[in-house]
């Protein structure tokens, strides 16, 4: 099989390697499509994602869809369209027994956080545990299903905010996760979803996906005390400070965008004086089933995918994926015929 390997900063090569062999309780997936995530960009352009440094060749990718190549148990027939929950959960701890995505000792596809690294999905074949498989409904095209993982992140962020039905929601940051958080908030019944970003191009896509209105930061004024919930998806210190101003008194801010593990200057005064609830959100638990159902029901969500590239052009795909003006979600196709 062929797979893309990141060896170090800005060093990626597609190589031919032996096909993997599934063990007991495992399934072999023929990968069709893999989305490029922010963590993948960090691994390629910086050689590390935060504290996790590429120390051996790493296959990136955890946003995937494909078909079953083989399943010795017979549970999944060859050719069954699927997506994959990319987490292997770790060890339960008191207080988080029902939150396996927070358990220590787990792993995530395409991550240098483990040693050896947990290899990802940008390969023609992938072995995963059978319990990570999620079959797709007949009406969901395999390519669109590559959005299931990032949409799950958006759904989990909205769930962390509590009940948003009838609420005014601001999505700060119109990258792929922000756009899918918009989709998630609307699906959960938000009365109004406003999207803010510094760039006009992703805001145009937000409008297409159903934003009630958009705010171009630096051009338009972000209203104060105007939102019940803010989903802060950029991770920029200025945006986190602005979220505290934009949320109403006793409102909720969910920090979705990842930030470096280091001190950063943020204005917490509005959070204190307005008794704002600030919540973190990390990956997701079991929202992937809801994500698959939403993607099957609404073909328009596929507009988040702006570019596709074959595996041999993976480097070009990474270059385009980091240009927020030119692209939203960039997908590498390993089986273009999958559709």
HELIX and SHEET records of a PDB file:
HELIX    1   1 UNK A   38  UNK A   46  1                                   9    
HELIX    2   2 UNK A  100  UNK A  102  5                                   3    
HELIX    3   3 UNK A  130  UNK A  132  5                                   3    
HELIX    4   4 UNK A  144  UNK A  147  5                                   4    
HELIX    5   5 UNK A  148  UNK A  161  1                                  14    
HELIX    6   6 UNK A  176  UNK A  187  1                                  12    
HELIX    7   7 UNK A  200  UNK A  208  1                                   9    
HELIX    8   8 UNK A  237  UNK A  246  1                                  10    
HELIX    9   9 UNK A  269  UNK A  273  1                                   5    
HELIX   10  10 UNK A  288  UNK A  297  1                                  10    
HELIX   11  11 UNK A  299  UNK A  304  5                                   6    
HELIX   12  12 UNK A  311  UNK A  313  5                                   3    
HELIX   13  13 UNK A  314  UNK A  321  1                                   8    
HELIX   14  14 UNK A  336  UNK A  338  5                                   3    
SHEET    1   A 2 UNK A   2  UNK A   8  0                                        
SHEET    2   A 2 UNK A  11  UNK A  16 -1                                        
SHEET    1   B 5 UNK A 125  UNK A 129  0                                        
SHEET    2   B 5 UNK A  26  UNK A  35 -1                                        
SHEET    3   B 5 UNK A  63  UNK A  70 -1                                        
SHEET    4   B 5 UNK A  81  UNK A  84 -1                                        
SHEET    5   B 5 UNK A 133  UNK A 135 -1                                        
SHEET    1   C 4 UNK A 125  UNK A 129  0                                        
SHEET    2   C 4 UNK A  26  UNK A  35 -1                                        
SHEET    3   C 4 UNK A 329  UNK A 333 -1                                        
SHEET    4   C 4 UNK A 305  UNK A 310  1                                        
SHEET    1   D 2 UNK A  48  UNK A  49  0                                        
SHEET    2   D 2 UNK A  52  UNK A  53 -1                                        
SHEET    1   E 2 UNK A  87  UNK A  88  0                                        
SHEET    2   E 2 UNK A 107  UNK A 108 -1                                        
SHEET    1   F 6 UNK A 213  UNK A 216  0                                        
SHEET    2   F 6 UNK A 192  UNK A 197  1                                        
SHEET    3   F 6 UNK A 168  UNK A 172  1                                        
SHEET    4   F 6 UNK A 227  UNK A 232  1                                        
SHEET    5   F 6 UNK A 247  UNK A 255  1                                        
SHEET    6   F 6 UNK A 277  UNK A 280  1                                        
END                                                                             
